[in-house]
Amino acid sequence: MKTVELDLEDDFAGLLLQLNQPLKTTIRELVVLELYRQGKISSGKAGQLLNMPRFVFVNYASRLGIPFFTMTEDEWKAEKELIDKL
């Protein structure tokens, strides 16, 4: 395991502490959520890193406004056309 030391301004640390969990937990969660939002890690990997089942993570991320599917409008239209043909 690697250890990273962060120097946080008091105001910033205070904001993170308002989430009512240890700073280490908060920072880990925010980093994992951002990596998932950017598509750098899968929902399974994100869940693993946060010690939760994949679908629990997907539901949690969804409640935070991070979609499970990221498709353009054209991709959605193409999918709908395929479904309509069935």
C-alpha positions in Angstrom: 0.0 0.0 0.0 1.3 3.5 -0.9 0.9 6.4 1.5 0.4 9.9 0.2 0.6 13.0 2.4 -1.7 15.9 1.5 -1.4 19.4 2.9 -5.0 20.8 3.0 -5.9 24.4 3.8 -8.0 24.6 7.0 -11.0 25.8 5.0 -10.8 22.9 2.6 -10.3 20.3 5.3 -13.3 21.9 7.2 -15.5 21.4 4.2 -14.5 17.7 3.9 -15.0 17.2 7.6 -18.6 18.4 7.2 -19.3 15.1 5.5 -19.1 13.5 9.0 -16.6 10.8 8.2 -12.8 10.5 8.5 -10.9 12.6 6.0 -9.2 9.5 4.6 -12.6 7.9 3.9 -14.0 11.1 2.3 -11.0 11.6 0.1 -10.9 8.0 -1.0 -14.6 8.1 -1.9 -14.3 11.3 -3.8 -11.4 10.1 -5.8 -13.0 6.8 -6.6 -16.3 8.5 -7.7 -14.4 10.9 -9.9 -12.4 8.1 -11.5 -15.6 6.2 -12.2 -17.3 9.3 -13.6 -14.4 9.9 -16.0 -14.7 6.2 -17.1 -11.2 5.4 -15.8 -12.4 2.5 -13.6 -15.4 0.2 -13.9 -18.3 0.1 -11.5 -17.0 -3.2 -10.2 -13.6 -1.8 -9.5 -15.1 1.3 -7.9 -17.3 -0.9 -5.6 -14.3 -3.0 -4.7 -12.2 0.1 -3.8 -15.1 1.3 -1.6 -15.8 -2.1 -0.1 -19.3 -2.3 -1.5 -21.0 -4.7 -3.9 -21.1 -3.4 -7.5 -24.8 -2.7 -7.7 -24.8 -1.0 -4.4 -22.0 1.3 -5.8 -24.0 1.9 -9.0 -27.0 2.8 -7.0 -25.0 5.1 -4.8 -23.3 6.8 -7.7 -26.6 7.2 -9.5 -28.1 9.0 -6.4 -25.1 11.4 -6.6 -25.9 12.2 -10.2 -23.3 10.0 -11.8 -25.1 7.9 -14.5 -24.5 4.2 -15.1 -24.9 4.7 -18.9 -23.2 7.5 -20.7 -24.6 7.6 -24.2 -24.9 10.5 -26.6 -28.3 11.4 -28.0 -27.5 9.8 -31.3 -26.5 6.6 -29.5 -29.8 6.6 -27.6 -31.7 7.1 -30.9 -29.9 4.2 -32.5 -30.7 1.9 -29.5 -34.3 3.0 -29.6 -34.5 2.2 -33.3 -33.1 -1.3 -32.7 -35.6 -1.9 -29.9 -38.5 -0.6 -32.1 -37.6 -3.1 -34.8 -38.0 -6.1 -32.4 
